[in-house]
């Protein structure tokens, strides 16, 4: 049996859909049972309630630990460590964790909770696979304005984002792919793209703007510095096909 945590979230639902299509035996672990996805067995599993996690993980051959959406780093770490402890206590067969790119080399800022969780998983002695995600393309898809423009404050630098659907498919492949994925860490990156390239492909005009303050300003500064241009073949290899591009998503009209 495969147990999916945070199964009522966007990524969790996509993974469940992929697994159901394979005929795998899958159970959803959710904080609010009323929000559990339809069509699969559901158990109460709250990151803030270790007792519920132990009950939710009972009998799992594979556990997909989807990272908590909690923004407070200290609380997120506490939640993740509770989940890892519950997995060990209940004898989960293997744990697959959705981590973040760079979590293996840095333990500050955005990567701190992921770094700590990765170390806890390795130290637990459980068989594991680490899936280090990039930013989701879903949040960065450009929009053509009424004036026929695409604007950003990225300085024309590349983004290695990937769509949730592809990351969910990769997770499903790992969960159903046997023991060959165990003991491995995958650094997932999507096909590199830029806002000017997308504008040209769509026949739009590109214009650089000031991102201002806030989270998007911080992310845009990182993009301008080239921090999102790393490329690896891991996502394509685990998928067994090329990952979806931003341009193809826009041309299909499904963004």
Secondary structure, DSSP 8 states (H G I E B T S, - for coil): -EEETTTTSHHHHHHHHHHHHHT--EEEEESSGGG--TTSEEEE--TT-HHHHHHHHTT-SEEEE-------HHHHHHHHHHHHHHHHHTT-SEEEEEEETTTTT--SGGGHHHHHHHHHHHHHT-EEEEEEE--BGGGT-----TTSEEEESSTT--B--B-HHHHHHHHHHHHHSGGGGTTEEEE-----B-HHHHHHHHT-EEEE----SSHHHHHHHHHHTTTT----SHHHHHHTS----HHHHHHHT--
